[in-house]
C-alpha cells in the first residue's frame, strides 16, 4: 500500500477548517473567552500551512536556483 500524500494534505486542510469553524462559533457565543479566539487563529494557521504543504518541494528549487531575483529559471 502506497501512502497518498495528496489525501493527507486534503485531510489536514479540511480538519483544520472544521476545527476553525467550531472555535469561531465558540468565540462568537462566548466573546469574553479569549482562548477561543487564539485557538480559532491557530486552526486557521494550520489550515494555511496545510494548503502550502503540496508546494514544499518548490522551495528547494527556488533556493538551489539562486532565489527569485537571480534571473535564472530553475530547470
C-alpha positions in Angstrom: 0.0 0.0 0.0 1.4 3.3 -1.0 0.8 6.4 1.1 -1.1 9.1 -0.8 0.2 12.5 0.3 -2.5 14.5 -1.5 -5.2 12.8 0.5 -3.2 13.6 3.7 -3.0 17.3 2.6 -6.7 17.5 1.9 -7.5 15.8 5.3 -5.3 18.3 7.1 -6.9 21.3 5.4 -10.5 20.1 5.9 -10.0 19.1 9.5 -8.3 22.4 10.3 -11.2 24.4 8.7 -13.7 22.3 10.6 -12.0 23.0 13.9 -11.7 26.7 13.0 -15.4 26.8 12.4 -16.1 25.2 15.7 -13.8 27.6 17.6 -15.2 30.6 15.7 -18.7 29.6 16.9 -17.4 29.2 20.5 -15.6 32.6 20.2 -18.8 34.2 18.8 -21.0 32.8 21.6 -18.6 33.5 24.4 -16.9 36.8 23.5 -15.1 37.1 26.7 -13.5 33.7 26.3 -10.2 34.9 24.8 -8.6 31.5 24.4 -11.3 30.5 21.8 -10.0 33.3 19.5 -6.5 32.0 20.0 -7.5 28.5 19.0 -9.5 29.9 16.1 -6.5 31.7 14.8 -4.2 28.7 15.4 -6.6 26.4 13.4 -6.6 29.0 10.5 -2.8 29.0 10.5 -2.7 25.2 10.5 -5.1 25.2 7.5 -2.9 27.7 5.7 0.1 25.5 6.4 -1.9 22.5 5.0 -2.6 24.4 1.9 1.1 25.2 1.4 2.2 21.6 2.1 2.0 20.4 -1.5 4.3 23.2 -2.6 7.1 22.5 0.0 9.3 20.9 -2.7 9.2 24.0 -4.9 11.1 26.0 -2.2 14.1 23.7 -2.8 14.1 24.5 -6.5 13.9 28.3 -5.7 16.8 28.1 -3.2 19.0 26.0 -5.5 18.5 28.3 -8.5 19.6 31.3 -6.5 16.3 32.7 -5.5 13.7 34.8 -7.2 15.9 37.7 -8.1 18.8 35.7 -9.7 17.2 35.9 -13.1 17.8 32.2 -13.6 14.9 29.9 -14.4 15.0 26.6 -12.5 15.1 23.5 -14.6 
